[in-house]
Amino acid sequence: MNAMNKEEYHFNYAVYDSIEALDPGDAALLAEARKVTAAAYAPYSRFNVGAVARLANGQTVAGTNQENASYPAGLCAERVLLSSAATLFPNMAIETMAISYHNMNGESDHPISPCGICRQSLAEYQERTKHPIRLLLSGMQGKIYVIENAGMLLPLSFGSADLR
Ligand code: THU
């Protein structure tokens, strides 16, 4: 008799030493994400985040974090991007999303990865477009993490199928 099983979850990601090690398309997307951090509205955290995605139709869409004096009203760069993409290009798959940032000291030498709420939003975007979103995560310099499927960041996720 065996009333209990242990399950395991693995995920892997690639680590590149710098933007020069990426292929030219990925390098260009990351360069855009680094640049668009300047458009963040982050007077409270002074933590600027920029995201740029390449869609299946070849278009790019950007997002930056947009904060508010009522703190919970603020939005992360990733969800601003997803809302724009879904509005400008309905049902268009996202191939790759690059995310960069810098903090109040202008420092950003390591990758950050999307917060929990954004992981949930990324998972649903993947589900509705039936296409994995590849992530390029990096600061303004230094290493880049490449994650082939954003859904891998949210194991045992809650989704639309659970509501039925
Ligand atoms: N933020 C993002 O935009 N994306 C992330 O992946 C992490 C956090 C924003 C939210 C808030 O405006 C600021 O960064 C500090 O948390």
Backbone and ligand atoms as CSV (ligand in chain L), in Angstrom:
chain,resi,resn,atom,element,x,y,z
A,1,MET,N,N,0.833,-1.196,0.000
A,1,MET,CA,C,0.000,0.000,0.000
A,1,MET,C,C,0.878,1.262,0.000
A,2,ASN,N,N,0.511,2.183,-0.874
A,2,ASN,CA,C,1.285,3.423,-0.945
A,2,ASN,C,C,0.326,4.607,-1.070
A,3,ALA,N,N,0.099,5.272,0.043
A,3,ALA,CA,C,-0.892,6.352,0.065
A,3,ALA,C,C,-0.308,7.705,-0.277
A,4,MET,N,N,0.978,7.723,-0.519
A,4,MET,CA,C,1.603,9.023,-0.787
A,4,MET,C,C,2.666,8.902,-1.869
A,5,ASN,N,N,2.650,9.817,-2.818
A,5,ASN,CA,C,3.697,9.896,-3.830
A,5,ASN,C,C,4.346,11.263,-3.762
A,6,LYS,N,N,5.643,11.287,-4.035
A,6,LYS,CA,C,6.294,12.595,-4.145
A,6,LYS,C,C,6.465,12.933,-5.615
A,7,GLU,N,N,6.054,14.126,-5.978
A,7,GLU,CA,C,6.213,14.601,-7.344
A,7,GLU,C,C,7.333,15.630,-7.361
A,8,GLU,N,N,7.968,15.737,-8.528
A,8,GLU,CA,C,9.032,16.729,-8.632
A,8,GLU,C,C,8.770,17.667,-9.774
A,9,TYR,N,N,9.303,18.869,-9.667
A,9,TYR,CA,C,9.177,19.843,-10.730
A,9,TYR,C,C,10.565,20.366,-11.061
A,10,HIS,N,N,10.920,20.284,-12.340
A,10,HIS,CA,C,12.220,20.804,-12.768
A,10,HIS,C,C,12.017,21.868,-13.819
A,11,PHE,N,N,12.844,22.866,-13.780
A,11,PHE,CA,C,12.855,23.717,-14.964
A,11,PHE,C,C,14.281,24.186,-15.194
A,12,ASN,N,N,14.597,24.482,-16.440
A,12,ASN,CA,C,15.952,24.940,-16.703
A,12,ASN,C,C,15.922,26.198,-17.557
A,13,TYR,N,N,17.007,26.922,-17.505
A,13,TYR,CA,C,17.117,28.161,-18.257
A,13,TYR,C,C,18.559,28.336,-18.665
A,14,ALA,N,N,18.759,29.087,-19.728
A,14,ALA,CA,C,20.120,29.328,-20.228
A,14,ALA,C,C,20.650,30.620,-19.623
A,15,VAL,N,N,21.937,30.651,-19.367
A,15,VAL,CA,C,22.577,31.852,-18.811
A,15,VAL,C,C,23.664,32.315,-19.783
A,16,TYR,N,N,23.528,33.550,-20.260
A,16,TYR,CA,C,24.537,34.146,-21.151
A,16,TYR,C,C,25.306,35.197,-20.360
A,17,ASP,N,N,26.591,35.341,-20.673
A,17,ASP,CA,C,27.433,36.263,-19.901
A,17,ASP,C,C,27.146,37.732,-20.161
A,18,SER,N,N,26.754,38.036,-21.397
A,18,SER,CA,C,26.481,39.438,-21.713
A,18,SER,C,C,25.667,39.517,-22.992
A,19,ILE,N,N,25.198,40.710,-23.303
A,19,ILE,CA,C,24.342,40.916,-24.480
A,19,ILE,C,C,25.067,40.517,-25.771
A,20,GLU,N,N,26.377,40.633,-25.793
A,20,GLU,CA,C,27.144,40.280,-27.003
A,20,GLU,C,C,27.043,38.778,-27.324
A,21,ALA,N,N,26.734,37.965,-26.324
A,21,ALA,CA,C,26.657,36.515,-26.537
A,21,ALA,C,C,25.309,36.083,-27.129
A,22,LEU,N,N,24.323,37.003,-27.148
A,22,LEU,CA,C,22.996,36.656,-27.677
A,22,LEU,C,C,22.991,36.723,-29.195
A,23,ASP,N,N,22.003,36.044,-29.809
A,23,ASP,CA,C,21.894,36.224,-31.259
A,23,ASP,C,C,21.368,37.643,-31.516
A,24,PRO,N,N,21.592,38.168,-32.729
A,24,PRO,CA,C,21.326,39.585,-32.983
A,24,PRO,C,C,19.882,40.014,-32.708
A,25,GLY,N,N,18.905,39.152,-33.009
A,25,GLY,CA,C,17.501,39.506,-32.765
A,25,GLY,C,C,17.215,39.677,-31.280
A,26,ASP,N,N,17.723,38.739,-30.480
A,26,ASP,CA,C,17.528,38.816,-29.029
A,26,ASP,C,C,18.273,40.015,-28.451
A,27,ALA,N,N,19.482,40.253,-28.954
A,27,ALA,CA,C,20.281,41.383,-28.455
A,27,ALA,C,C,19.557,42.703,-28.723
A,28,ALA,N,N,18.949,42.815,-29.906
A,28,ALA,CA,C,18.234,44.052,-30.249
A,28,ALA,C,C,17.026,44.243,-29.339
A,29,LEU,N,N,16.318,43.156,-29.051
A,29,LEU,CA,C,15.134,43.248,-28.185
A,29,LEU,C,C,15.540,43.654,-26.766
A,30,LEU,N,N,16.603,43.052,-26.258
A,30,LEU,CA,C,17.072,43.407,-24.912
A,30,LEU,C,C,17.552,44.859,-24.872
A,31,ALA,N,N,18.231,45.288,-25.930
A,31,ALA,CA,C,18.692,46.679,-25.981
A,31,ALA,C,C,17.501,47.634,-25.909
A,32,GLU,N,N,16.404,47.271,-26.576
A,32,GLU,CA,C,15.189,48.105,-26.522
A,32,GLU,C,C,14.587,48.115,-25.127
A,33,ALA,N,N,14.580,46.955,-24.473
A,33,ALA,CA,C,14.025,46.882,-23.106
A,33,ALA,C,C,14.849,47.742,-22.151
A,34,ARG,N,N,16.160,47.715,-22.325
A,34,ARG,CA,C,17.021,48.552,-21.480
A,34,ARG,C,C,16.722,50.026,-21.708
A,35,LYS,N,N,16.523,50.387,-22.973
A,35,LYS,CA,C,16.275,51.782,-23.322
A,35,LYS,C,C,14.924,52.271,-22.800
A,36,VAL,N,N,13.908,51.423,-22.890
A,36,VAL,CA,C,12.550,51.870,-22.539
A,36,VAL,C,C,12.368,52.019,-21.023
A,37,THR,N,N,13.326,51.543,-20.218
A,37,THR,CA,C,13.243,51.784,-18.757
A,37,THR,C,C,13.115,53.284,-18.484
A,38,ALA,N,N,13.615,54.111,-19.399
A,38,ALA,CA,C,13.550,55.570,-19.229
A,38,ALA,C,C,12.107,56.067,-19.209
A,39,ALA,N,N,11.185,55.295,-19.773
A,39,ALA,CA,C,9.778,55.719,-19.839
A,39,ALA,C,C,8.972,55.261,-18.623
A,40,ALA,N,N,9.607,54.530,-17.714
A,40,ALA,CA,C,8.886,54.092,-16.506
A,40,ALA,C,C,8.443,55.308,-15.697
A,41,TYR,N,N,7.293,55.189,-15.047
A,41,TYR,CA,C,6.842,56.228,-14.101
A,41,TYR,C,C,6.916,55.580,-12.725
A,42,ALA,N,N,8.048,55.794,-12.067
A,42,ALA,CA,C,8.298,55.103,-10.805
A,42,ALA,C,C,8.852,56.062,-9.755
A,43,PRO,N,N,8.095,57.154,-9.472
A,43,PRO,CA,C,8.601,58.140,-8.523
A,43,PRO,C,C,8.638,57.614,-7.089
A,44,TYR,N,N,7.906,56.558,-6.803
A,44,TYR,CA,C,7.819,56.054,-5.421
A,44,TYR,C,C,8.892,55.020,-5.133
A,45,SER,N,N,9.019,54.031,-5.991
A,45,SER,CA,C,10.047,53.000,-5.764
A,45,SER,C,C,11.389,53.410,-6.369
A,46,ARG,N,N,11.337,54.285,-7.365
A,46,ARG,CA,C,12.518,54.626,-8.166
A,46,ARG,C,C,13.187,53.367,-8.722
A,47,PHE,N,N,12.332,52.395,-9.004
A,47,PHE,CA,C,12.780,51.136,-9.602
A,47,PHE,C,C,12.131,51.072,-10.987
A,48,ASN,N,N,12.926,51.393,-12.013
A,48,ASN,CA,C,12.394,51.480,-13.379
A,48,ASN,C,C,12.484,50.124,-14.072
A,49,VAL,N,N,11.359,49.679,-14.604
A,49,VAL,CA,C,11.347,48.408,-15.330
A,49,VAL,C,C,10.877,48.651,-16.758
A,50,GLY,N,N,11.555,48.031,-17.711
A,50,GLY,CA,C,11.174,48.128,-19.120
A,50,GLY,C,C,11.023,46.740,-19.713
A,51,ALA,N,N,9.982,46.558,-20.510
A,51,ALA,CA,C,9.773,45.273,-21.180
A,51,ALA,C,C,9.445,45.541,-22.640
A,52,VAL,N,N,10.000,44.735,-23.517
A,52,VAL,CA,C,9.684,44.841,-24.950
A,52,VAL,C,C,9.477,43.426,-25.479
A,53,ALA,N,N,8.379,43.247,-26.219
A,53,ALA,CA,C,8.074,41.918,-26.765
A,53,ALA,C,C,8.062,41.944,-28.284
A,54,ARG,N,N,8.540,40.853,-28.859
A,54,ARG,CA,C,8.395,40.632,-30.296
A,54,ARG,C,C,7.226,39.685,-30.490
A,55,LEU,N,N,6.249,40.120,-31.293
A,55,LEU,CA,C,5.060,39.313,-31.527
A,55,LEU,C,C,5.255,38.416,-32.741
A,56,ALA,N,N,4.323,37.472,-32.902
A,56,ALA,CA,C,4.407,36.526,-34.018
A,56,ALA,C,C,4.296,37.233,-35.366
A,57,ASN,N,N,3.683,38.430,-35.405
A,57,ASN,CA,C,3.573,39.183,-36.669
A,57,ASN,C,C,4.774,40.091,-36.911
A,58,GLY,N,N,5.788,39.990,-36.045
A,58,GLY,CA,C,7.009,40.773,-36.237
A,58,GLY,C,C,6.987,42.137,-35.570
A,59,GLN,N,N,5.816,42.559,-35.112
A,59,GLN,CA,C,5.712,43.863,-34.438
A,59,GLN,C,C,6.336,43.762,-33.038
A,60,THR,N,N,6.783,44.918,-32.522
A,60,THR,CA,C,7.217,44.940,-31.123
A,60,THR,C,C,6.275,45.847,-30.323
A,61,VAL,N,N,6.086,45.470,-29.072
A,61,VAL,CA,C,5.237,46.231,-28.141
A,61,VAL,C,C,6.026,46.382,-26.849
A,62,ALA,N,N,5.954,47.582,-26.266
A,62,ALA,CA,C,6.717,47.860,-25.047
A,62,ALA,C,C,5.795,48.107,-23.866
A,63,GLY,N,N,6.343,47.981,-22.673
A,63,GLY,CA,C,5.626,48.348,-21.450
A,63,GLY,C,C,6.631,48.802,-20.410
A,64,THR,N,N,6.199,49.708,-19.538
A,64,THR,CA,C,7.042,50.127,-18.413
A,64,THR,C,C,6.161,50.168,-17.175
A,65,ASN,N,N,6.776,50.087,-16.000
A,65,ASN,CA,C,5.939,50.168,-14.791
A,65,ASN,C,C,5.402,51.574,-14.619
A,66,GLN,N,N,4.161,51.643,-14.187
A,66,GLN,CA,C,3.435,52.902,-14.034
A,66,GLN,C,C,2.862,52.916,-12.625
A,67,GLU,N,N,3.489,53.717,-11.769
A,67,GLU,CA,C,3.100,53.727,-10.355
A,67,GLU,C,C,2.029,54.775,-10.083
A,68,ASN,N,N,1.559,54.799,-8.851
A,68,ASN,CA,C,0.482,55.718,-8.470
A,68,ASN,C,C,0.642,56.071,-6.998
A,69,ALA,N,N,0.226,57.280,-6.626
A,69,ALA,CA,C,0.273,57.700,-5.219
A,69,ALA,C,C,-0.533,56.736,-4.351
A,70,SER,N,N,-1.575,56.156,-4.922
A,70,SER,CA,C,-2.266,55.041,-4.270
A,70,SER,C,C,-1.527,53.779,-4.714
A,71,TYR,N,N,-0.563,53.368,-3.933
A,71,TYR,CA,C,0.421,52.362,-4.382
A,71,TYR,C,C,-0.159,51.139,-5.098
A,72,PRO,N,N,-1.239,50.531,-4.550
A,72,PRO,CA,C,-1.727,49.300,-5.227
A,72,PRO,C,C,-2.264,49.549,-6.630
A,73,ALA,N,N,-2.515,50.793,-6.991
A,73,ALA,CA,C,-3.001,51.089,-8.345
A,73,ALA,C,C,-1.882,50.995,-9.385
A,74,GLY,N,N,-0.646,50.927,-8.927
A,74,GLY,CA,C,0.485,50.840,-9.852
A,74,GLY,C,C,0.493,49.529,-10.618
A,75,LEU,N,N,1.094,49.581,-11.797
A,75,LEU,CA,C,1.164,48.385,-12.645
A,75,LEU,C,C,2.605,48.067,-13.009
A,76,CYS,N,N,2.910,46.793,-13.102
A,76,CYS,CA,C,4.235,46.344,-13.538
A,76,CYS,C,C,4.378,46.501,-15.054
A,77,ALA,N,N,5.617,46.621,-15.492
A,77,ALA,CA,C,5.922,46.751,-16.922
A,77,ALA,C,C,5.349,45.590,-17.734
A,78,GLU,N,N,5.449,44.398,-17.190
A,78,GLU,CA,C,5.020,43.209,-17.945
A,78,GLU,C,C,3.529,43.246,-18.235
A,79,ARG,N,N,2.729,43.657,-17.227
A,79,ARG,CA,C,1.279,43.668,-17.444
A,79,ARG,C,C,0.842,44.858,-18.287
A,80,VAL,N,N,1.572,45.958,-18.211
A,80,VAL,CA,C,1.289,47.074,-19.126
A,80,VAL,C,C,1.522,46.589,-20.559
A,81,LEU,N,N,2.624,45.891,-20.757
A,81,LEU,CA,C,2.934,45.357,-22.100
A,81,LEU,C,C,1.844,44.387,-22.575
A,82,LEU,N,N,1.454,43.447,-21.725
A,82,LEU,CA,C,0.462,42.435,-22.136
A,82,LEU,C,C,-0.869,43.095,-22.503
A,83,SER,N,N,-1.260,44.115,-21.742
A,83,SER,CA,C,-2.524,44.809,-22.041
A,83,SER,C,C,-2.433,45.546,-23.373
A,84,SER,N,N,-1.306,46.184,-23.617
A,84,SER,CA,C,-1.117,46.881,-24.899
A,84,SER,C,C,-1.135,45.908,-26.057
A,85,ALA,N,N,-0.379,44.823,-25.912
A,85,ALA,CA,C,-0.281,43.846,-27.007
A,85,ALA,C,C,-1.654,43.272,-27.340
A,86,ALA,N,N,-2.415,42.938,-26.300
A,86,ALA,CA,C,-3.733,42.319,-26.522
A,86,ALA,C,C,-4.713,43.299,-27.150
A,87,THR,N,N,-4.487,44.591,-26.914
A,87,THR,CA,C,-5.382,45.616,-27.453
A,87,THR,C,C,-5.003,45.998,-28.878
A,88,LEU,N,N,-3.686,46.157,-29.100
A,88,LEU,CA,C,-3.226,46.575,-30.426
A,88,LEU,C,C,-3.283,45.430,-31.439
A,89,PHE,N,N,-3.000,44.212,-30.969
A,89,PHE,CA,C,-2.919,43.042,-31.866
A,89,PHE,C,C,-3.657,41.871,-31.224
A,90,PRO,N,N,-4.997,41.898,-31.238
A,90,PRO,CA,C,-5.769,40.877,-30.521
A,90,PRO,C,C,-5.389,39.451,-30.925
A,91,ASN,N,N,-5.203,38.613,-29.933
A,91,ASN,CA,C,-4.904,37.181,-30.104
A,91,ASN,C,C,-3.568,36.891,-30.765
A,92,MET,N,N,-2.727,37.899,-30.905
A,92,MET,CA,C,-1.414,37.677,-31.520
A,92,MET,C,C,-0.457,37.080,-30.484
A,93,ALA,N,N,0.186,35.972,-30.862
A,93,ALA,CA,C,1.131,35.325,-29.941
A,93,ALA,C,C,2.343,36.216,-29.700
A,94,ILE,N,N,2.890,36.124,-28.497
A,94,ILE,CA,C,4.163,36.771,-28.183
A,94,ILE,C,C,5.257,35.721,-28.305
A,95,GLU,N,N,6.271,36.034,-29.117
A,95,GLU,CA,C,7.393,35.096,-29.268
A,95,GLU,C,C,8.357,35.244,-28.096
A,96,THR,N,N,8.853,36.466,-27.904
A,96,THR,CA,C,9.890,36.710,-26.893
A,96,THR,C,C,9.636,38.040,-26.205
A,97,MET,N,N,9.827,38.053,-24.890
A,97,MET,CA,C,9.717,39.304,-24.126
A,97,MET,C,C,11.033,39.526,-23.380
A,98,ALA,N,N,11.647,40.692,-23.600
A,98,ALA,CA,C,12.869,41.060,-22.885
A,98,ALA,C,C,12.496,42.016,-21.756
A,99,ILE,N,N,13.106,41.823,-20.591
A,99,ILE,CA,C,12.787,42.639,-19.411
A,99,ILE,C,C,14.079,43.144,-18.785
A,100,SER,N,N,14.153,44.447,-18.569
A,100,SER,CA,C,15.322,45.017,-17.900
A,100,SER,C,C,14.867,46.049,-16.870
A,101,TYR,N,N,15.805,46.609,-16.142
A,101,TYR,CA,C,15.436,47.507,-15.024
A,101,TYR,C,C,16.670,48.235,-14.532
A,102,HIS,N,N,16.453,49.275,-13.747
A,102,HIS,CA,C,17.518,49.764,-12.871
A,102,HIS,C,C,16.900,50.324,-11.610
A,103,ASN,N,N,17.641,50.284,-10.526
A,103,ASN,CA,C,17.105,50.748,-9.249
A,103,ASN,C,C,17.465,52.210,-9.016
A,104,MET,N,N,17.149,52.731,-7.830
A,104,MET,CA,C,17.331,54.168,-7.553
A,104,MET,C,C,18.785,54.604,-7.611
A,105,ASN,N,N,19.705,53.657,-7.517
A,105,ASN,CA,C,21.126,54.004,-7.631
A,105,ASN,C,C,21.651,53.799,-9.048
A,106,GLY,N,N,20.728,53.483,-9.963
A,106,GLY,CA,C,21.146,53.219,-11.334
A,106,GLY,C,C,21.827,51.867,-11.478
A,107,GLU,N,N,21.675,51.039,-10.450
A,107,GLU,CA,C,22.357,49.737,-10.481
A,107,GLU,C,C,21.431,48.653,-11.026
A,108,SER,N,N,22.002,47.761,-11.779
A,108,SER,CA,C,21.242,46.602,-12.260
A,108,SER,C,C,22.197,45.644,-12.940
A,109,ASP,N,N,22.925,44.893,-12.155
A,109,ASP,CA,C,23.934,44.004,-12.736
A,109,ASP,C,C,23.512,42.541,-12.744
A,110,HIS,N,N,22.251,42.270,-12.334
A,110,HIS,CA,C,21.771,40.875,-12.361
A,110,HIS,C,C,20.335,40.864,-12.879
A,111,PRO,N,N,19.895,39.733,-13.447
A,111,PRO,CA,C,18.528,39.666,-13.971
A,111,PRO,C,C,17.490,39.737,-12.845
A,112,ILE,N,N,16.311,40.328,-13.147
A,112,ILE,CA,C,15.144,40.148,-12.269
A,112,ILE,C,C,14.134,39.316,-13.040
A,113,SER,N,N,13.261,38.649,-12.304
A,113,SER,CA,C,12.225,37.890,-13.005
A,113,SER,C,C,10.849,38.373,-12.554
A,114,PRO,N,N,9.833,38.150,-13.396
A,114,PRO,CA,C,8.510,38.736,-13.164
A,114,PRO,C,C,7.932,38.376,-11.790
A,115,CYS,N,N,7.185,39.322,-11.211
A,115,CYS,CA,C,6.542,39.086,-9.910
A,115,CYS,C,C,5.434,38.038,-10.067
A,116,GLY,N,N,4.886,37.618,-8.958
A,116,GLY,CA,C,3.878,36.553,-8.969
A,116,GLY,C,C,2.636,36.904,-9.777
A,117,ILE,N,N,2.154,38.130,-9.640
A,117,ILE,CA,C,0.941,38.517,-10.385
A,117,ILE,C,C,1.231,38.492,-11.881
A,118,CYS,N,N,2.401,38.992,-12.277
A,118,CYS,CA,C,2.754,38.991,-13.700
A,118,CYS,C,C,2.924,37.569,-14.224
A,119,ARG,N,N,3.429,36.667,-13.405
A,119,ARG,CA,C,3.534,35.263,-13.843
A,119,ARG,C,C,2.152,34.715,-14.175
A,120,GLN,N,N,1.177,35.054,-13.357
A,120,GLN,CA,C,-0.196,34.612,-13.593
A,120,GLN,C,C,-0.712,35.202,-14.910
A,121,SER,N,N,-0.439,36.471,-15.143
A,121,SER,CA,C,-0.897,37.128,-16.380
A,121,SER,C,C,-0.188,36.564,-17.602
A,122,LEU,N,N,1.100,36.307,-17.466
A,122,LEU,CA,C,1.855,35.703,-18.571
A,122,LEU,C,C,1.285,34.325,-18.899
A,123,ALA,N,N,0.972,33.545,-17.858
A,123,ALA,CA,C,0.447,32.189,-18.075
A,123,ALA,C,C,-0.871,32.250,-18.844
A,124,GLU,N,N,-1.731,33.195,-18.492
A,124,GLU,CA,C,-3.028,33.278,-19.187
A,124,GLU,C,C,-2.857,33.780,-20.623
A,125,TYR,N,N,-1.905,34.685,-20.827
A,125,TYR,CA,C,-1.655,35.172,-22.196
A,125,TYR,C,C,-1.179,34.006,-23.070
A,126,GLN,N,N,-0.316,33.194,-22.518
A,126,GLN,CA,C,0.161,32.005,-23.251
A,126,GLN,C,C,-1.003,31.080,-23.577
A,127,GLU,N,N,-1.870,30.906,-22.594
A,127,GLU,CA,C,-2.990,29.989,-22.761
A,127,GLU,C,C,-3.939,30.499,-23.852
A,128,ARG,N,N,-4.225,31.811,-23.818
A,128,ARG,CA,C,-5.218,32.310,-24.784
A,128,ARG,C,C,-4.669,32.373,-26.196
A,129,THR,N,N,-3.340,32.519,-26.333
A,129,THR,CA,C,-2.754,32.563,-27.674
A,129,THR,C,C,-2.161,31.211,-28.077
A,130,LYS,N,N,-2.223,30.247,-27.150
A,130,LYS,CA,C,-1.700,28.894,-27.387
A,130,LYS,C,C,-0.251,28.922,-27.879
A,131,HIS,N,N,0.554,29.716,-27.212
A,131,HIS,CA,C,1.943,29.869,-27.637
A,131,HIS,C,C,2.813,30.248,-26.447
A,132,PRO,N,N,3.939,29.559,-26.250
A,132,PRO,CA,C,4.800,29.920,-25.115
A,132,PRO,C,C,5.473,31.271,-25.323
A,133,ILE,N,N,5.657,32.004,-24.234
A,133,ILE,CA,C,6.389,33.273,-24.270
A,133,ILE,C,C,7.803,33.016,-23.756
A,134,ARG,N,N,8.765,33.329,-24.612
A,134,ARG,CA,C,10.166,33.184,-24.237
A,134,ARG,C,C,10.607,34.456,-23.519
A,135,LEU,N,N,11.336,34.322,-22.419
A,135,LEU,CA,C,11.751,35.490,-21.641
A,135,LEU,C,C,13.261,35.702,-21.714
A,136,LEU,N,N,13.651,36.960,-21.899
A,136,LEU,CA,C,15.061,37.365,-21.782
A,136,LEU,C,C,15.131,38.296,-20.584
A,137,LEU,N,N,15.821,37.896,-19.537
A,137,LEU,CA,C,15.848,38.665,-18.291
A,137,LEU,C,C,17.257,39.179,-18.037
A,138,SER,N,N,17.373,40.491,-17.816
A,138,SER,CA,C,18.706,41.048,-17.589
A,138,SER,C,C,18.608,42.457,-17.020
A,139,GLY,N,N,19.648,42.884,-16.338
A,139,GLY,CA,C,19.755,44.281,-15.940
A,139,GLY,C,C,20.266,45.115,-17.094
A,140,MET,N,N,20.764,46.300,-16.792
A,140,MET,CA,C,21.309,47.178,-17.838
A,140,MET,C,C,22.654,46.665,-18.325
A,141,GLN,N,N,23.266,45.804,-17.550
A,141,GLN,CA,C,24.464,45.106,-18.023
A,141,GLN,C,C,24.493,43.730,-17.369
A,142,GLY,N,N,25.460,42.934,-17.784
A,142,GLY,CA,C,25.674,41.644,-17.133
A,142,GLY,C,C,24.871,40.505,-17.734
A,143,LYS,N,N,24.733,39.461,-16.913
A,143,LYS,CA,C,24.177,38.187,-17.367
A,143,LYS,C,C,22.742,38.292,-17.861
A,144,ILE,N,N,22.406,37.364,-18.748
A,144,ILE,CA,C,21.038,37.267,-19.269
A,144,ILE,C,C,20.536,35.853,-19.014
A,145,TYR,N,N,19.349,35.745,-18.428
A,145,TYR,CA,C,18.678,34.448,-18.298
A,145,TYR,C,C,17.684,34.319,-19.450
A,146,VAL,N,N,17.705,33.170,-20.107
A,146,VAL,CA,C,16.728,32.909,-21.172
A,146,VAL,C,C,15.854,31.732,-20.746
A,147,ILE,N,N,14.571,32.026,-20.587
A,147,ILE,CA,C,13.595,31.021,-20.162
A,147,ILE,C,C,12.670,30.762,-21.345
A,148,GLU,N,N,12.603,29.518,-21.796
A,148,GLU,CA,C,11.892,29.224,-23.050
A,148,GLU,C,C,10.378,29.341,-22.941
A,149,ASN,N,N,9.856,29.204,-21.732
A,149,ASN,CA,C,8.400,29.193,-21.565
A,149,ASN,C,C,8.068,29.845,-20.221
A,150,ALA,N,N,7.453,31.030,-20.281
A,150,ALA,CA,C,7.171,31.778,-19.041
A,150,ALA,C,C,6.320,30.966,-18.067
A,151,GLY,N,N,5.548,30.016,-18.601
A,151,GLY,CA,C,4.712,29.173,-17.740
A,151,GLY,C,C,5.529,28.332,-16.776
A,152,MET,N,N,6.791,28.116,-17.120
A,152,MET,CA,C,7.652,27.312,-16.234
A,152,MET,C,C,7.920,28.018,-14.906
A,153,LEU,N,N,7.671,29.336,-14.870
A,153,LEU,CA,C,7.874,30.088,-13.620
A,153,LEU,C,C,6.702,29.947,-12.658
A,154,LEU,N,N,5.656,29.246,-13.102
A,154,LEU,CA,C,4.462,29.148,-12.248
A,154,LEU,C,C,3.920,27.711,-12.240
A,155,PRO,N,N,4.623,26.822,-11.550
A,155,PRO,CA,C,4.167,25.428,-11.496
A,155,PRO,C,C,2.841,25.315,-10.733
A,156,LEU,N,N,2.065,24.319,-11.087
A,156,LEU,CA,C,0.757,24.070,-10.458
A,156,LEU,C,C,-0.130,25.315,-10.529
A,157,SER,N,N,-0.071,26.006,-11.659
A,157,SER,CA,C,-0.789,27.277,-11.749
A,157,SER,C,C,-2.299,27.070,-11.824
A,158,PHE,N,N,-3.000,28.062,-11.365
A,158,PHE,CA,C,-4.455,28.108,-11.470
A,158,PHE,C,C,-4.799,28.721,-12.824
A,159,GLY,N,N,-5.715,28.092,-13.542
A,159,GLY,CA,C,-6.061,28.634,-14.863
A,159,GLY,C,C,-7.530,28.443,-15.177
A,160,SER,N,N,-7.910,28.851,-16.375
A,160,SER,CA,C,-9.327,28.852,-16.764
A,160,SER,C,C,-9.959,27.465,-16.662
A,161,ALA,N,N,-9.175,26.421,-16.925
A,161,ALA,CA,C,-9.730,25.067,-16.884
A,161,ALA,C,C,-10.225,24.716,-15.487
A,162,ASP,N,N,-9.626,25.323,-14.465
A,162,ASP,CA,C,-10.025,25.037,-13.082
A,162,ASP,C,C,-11.411,25.599,-12.748
A,163,LEU,N,N,-11.851,26.565,-13.547
A,163,LEU,CA,C,-13.159,27.182,-13.273
A,163,LEU,C,C,-14.309,26.360,-13.829
A,164,ARG,N,N,-13.978,25.415,-14.734
A,164,ARG,CA,C,-15.050,24.690,-15.405
A,164,ARG,C,C,-15.441,23.437,-14.626
L,1,THU,N1,N,8.009,45.854,-11.143
L,1,THU,C1,C,7.820,45.596,-12.468
L,1,THU,O1,O,7.386,46.453,-13.242
L,1,THU,N2,N,8.146,44.360,-12.921
L,1,THU,C2,C,8.730,43.378,-12.168
L,1,THU,O2,O,9.028,42.310,-12.688
L,1,THU,C3,C,9.012,43.634,-10.751
L,1,THU,C4,C,8.475,44.893,-10.187
L,1,THU,C5,C,7.724,47.215,-10.670
L,1,THU,C6,C,6.535,47.362,-9.755
L,1,THU,C7,C,6.896,48.618,-8.987
L,1,THU,O3,O,6.521,49.748,-9.760
L,1,THU,C8,C,8.413,48.581,-8.921
L,1,THU,O4,O,8.830,47.694,-9.930
L,1,THU,C9,C,8.961,48.118,-7.584
L,1,THU,O5,O,8.371,46.934,-7.184
